Structure formats: C-alpha cells, structure tokens
Amino acid sequence: MLRLLGKGEISADLRKDVRVTSELSALSSVRLIVENITEDVEAKLAVHMDIDTIIGPDAVVACNTSVIPIHVLAAAYAHPERVVGIHFMNPVAAARAAEVIPHSGTSDATLEAASAAVTALGQVPVIVRDLPGFVVNRILMAVINEAARLIDDGVAAGTIDQAFRSCLGHSMGPCETGDLIGLDTIVASLRMLQQFFPDRAAMFEPSPKLLSLVADGRRGRKDGGGFY
C-alpha cells in the first residue's frame, strides 16, 4: 500500500481511510473480507475457521486463491452461502478484470456483492465455474511451465515472450508474467493442480528450470531476478 501511494497509484485521501492491523477481531464490523494468504489449503482453512467466529451475520467473505476450489474453503463456515471466490489478476492496480467464482452454495446476494466490489474497483467481474485453477490459472500455469521447458530446450525467454506479444497480441509473454506473479507461486500452484488432477500430474510437474530458479532464490521481480 505504501509503495503504491509513493508511486502515485493510490491517492492520499484514500490512504487516510486505510487502517492496518494484525488483529482478526478488527473484521467484526467489516462487510466484505478478501482473504489472500499463502496458497496452502490447510493454512487457508485455519484462517477461515477463525474468520467465521468473528464476522457479522451480513459479511461476505471472498477467497483470493490461484487454484484452490472455493467450495473447499467454504467448508470452514457455518454459513457457506456467504463465501465466494475473487481471483484478482497481478498487478491488481493495472488489471482490467477479475474472476468471480461462486461455489454451489454461494447465495445470489453474495455473488452480487462480490461482483459489485470488483466493479467498484474499475474492473470487469468474469463469472467462472468453481473448478481447480478456475479458467485463467488452469491454463496459465501450464503455459508458463511449458515456457520454462522451452528454456530448458535452449530457447531464450525473450524469444518466447516476443512470440506471444507479436504473434498473439498479448501484452506480456509467459516468462514476463511468471516473473511478475512469482516463480515460487507458480511452482506451488502447479503442485496444487497435481493434487486436484492426479491423472494429469505429469503435465503439471514443474519443469527443472522453474525448480532450479526457485531453489536459487530467483523467484521473479520480488527478488530482482527470475527468468530475466
């Protein structure tokens, strides 16, 4: 938040309305909660079980997850109808849309509230089915992984990205996108997809290049080095 404020992407007036806290009890009066912790089912479930004991009866809980089905996390709640998924794209401030993922028990009111929140951020809510990886990451994780395999085969990251930008009209290529997301997050998402799709485990097996970069601490932009 402070970094975005310094870059002028968040106004000083908005910053005055932002309160930072480490106490979950502060959520008791919040109407919309967006959970965004590490991509780990057990860790997320633990947080959601705590949230369920704190929030008010009209609160909506949105799970921001890369691949975990929303119904899995909604199981932590006495009233799962208040739970929905919102998969924000990275970087959120520049994204034009977000996936909104209702599970089978999500109420119409919850879905409307989540869609309205995304719209209020200036983004388009794209309603997608509650499947592992949803739409974007089900495809994107495999694409970035295959791009890493191409690098293992001797193709330069710059060539891969140029091909996607020039031939397909993408604003970023898969290697640039991987560096932006974080290569450790890519590996974690691929591992999670392997769990949900054991019959496709080989397809989602992280490439040697991805594993070596993460092991070397080159996780992308946040470390100052990844594919680039």
N, C-alpha and C positions, 0 to 999 in steps of 0.2 A: 504494500500500500504506500509506504513512504517513498519507495523507489519510483512508483508511478506518479506520485504527487510531484516529486522533484523533476520528472520529465515533462510535467505539464499535462499529463493524461488524466489526472483527477483534479478537480477544482478545489481551491482552498475552502470554499463554502461547504462542499461535500465532505471534505476531511474533518470539518468541525462536528459533523454528525456521526463520525465513526468512533466507536469505543472498542478498545482492545482489552480483552480479559482472558484469563486462563481458567475461569470458573464456569463449569457447566450450568450451575444454578442461575447464571445470567440469562439462560434460554427460557426461563419460566414465563416470560411475558412476550416472547418473540412469536410472530405469526408464521414466518417462513424460515426454516432452518435448512441450510445446504451443508451436508456433511462431505468433507473432502480430505480424508486421511489416507494413509498408505494403502496400496492395492493388495489387501490381505483380508480374506473373508473373516477369520476369527477376530482380528483386530477391529474390523468394522462392526461386526455383530456385538462386540463388547461395548463399543461406544454407543451403538443404537439402543442397546438394552438400558444403558444409563440415561440416554435422552428420553426414553419412554417414561421414565419415572419422574421427569422434571417438567415436560412441556404441558401447556394448557390444552383444553379439550378442542379448541378450534385451530390448533397449529398444524401446519403442513410440513412434512419432512421430505426433502429432496436429497437423493443419494447421487453424488457425482463420482461415478466409477467408470473405469476404462472398459471392463469386460464382465464384471460380476452381475448376473441377472438380479433384477430388483426384487423379485419375489423371495429370493434367498435372504436378503437383508430385511425385508418387510416382516419376516417371521419373528423378528425381535420385538414386535409391537403387539400390544393388546388390541389395538385398533389399526390393522394393516391398511385399511382403506385410506388412511391419511398419508401413506407413503407413495412416492413416485420417484422416478429417476430423471435427473437432468445431466446430460453429458455435455459439459462445456468444452469447446474446442480451444486449443492453445495456439497463440495467446488470447485469452478471453477478451481483452480490451479491443482487439482488432477483428475478432470473429464476427461473421455475418449471421450465423445460425447456431442453434444448439439442438441436440437430440433430446426429446422429451419422451420418457419411457414409462407408460403405465403398466403395472402388473395386473393380473387377472382380477385382483380385489381392489384396485385403486378406484376411488369414487369419482364421479363426474366433477364434483366440486373441487377435489384435489387436483385433477388434471387441468381444470380451467385455471386454478390459482397458479399452478406451475407454468402454464403457457403464458399467462398474463405477466408473470415475473420476467420471463425470457423476453417477451415483447417490450416490457418497460425498460429493459437494458438495450433496446435498439436492435435486437436480434430476432430472427425468424424461428419460431418453435417448430421443429420437424418431428411429428409423432411417429415413433417406430415401435416395433414389437419387442417384447421382453425376452430376448434371446441372448446367449453369451456373446459379448462383443458388440451387440446391437447391430448397426449397419456399418458405420464408419470404421470402427476398430476391428471388426470381424475381417474386413478386407485390408485395412491399412497395415495392421501388424504383420500380416503375411507378405504384403508388398515390401515393407521396409526390410523384413527378414530376407526376402529374395534379393533385394538390392545389395544387402551385405554379402550374400553368397556370390553375387556377380563380382564384388570387390575381391573376394577370395579367389575368383577365377581370373583376376588381373585387370578388371575394368575399373577405371578411375571413377571416384564418387562424382566428380564434376561432370563427367561424360553422362553418367546415369541421370543426374538432375537436369542437365541441359536437354537431354532427350525428352524428359517428361514436360519441361517447360515449353520447348519449341514444338514438339510433335503433338502433344496432348493439350497444350494450353494451360497447364497447371501453373499456379503462381509460385509454387515451391516443388522441388523434386523430393523423392522419398528419403534421401540421405539428409538433406537440409531439414526436412520435417522430423526425422529421427533425432537429430541433434537438438532441435527445439523442444521436443517432448521430453527427452532424456532417455539415453540408451538403456539405463537400468530399468526405467519404467517399461520400455519395450520388451526387455527380457522377462520382467515379472508378468506382463500381460500375456506373452507367448506361453509361459509356464502355466498360467491360469487357463488359457484356452486349451492347452493339452489336457488339463484335468476335466474340462467340460466336454471335450471331444476326444476321448481316448482312441477312437478309431482313426483319428487324423493326427495323432501325436507326432508322426514323422514330419508332416507338413509344418507344424508349429514349433518344431525343435529349433531353438535359437542357433544361428549359424556360428561357426568358430570365430568369425570376425567380430560379431556382436559380443560374444563371451570374452574374447581377449581384450577388447576395448574397455569393457566394464571392469574387468579384473585389473587393468592398468590404471583405473581411475579416470578414464576418458569417457565420461558419461554424457558429453554434449556441451551445449552452451554454458550450462551452470558450472562446468569445470574448466571452461575455456578451451576444450578440445574433445572431439568425438570422431566422426567420420572426417571432419575438417580440422 
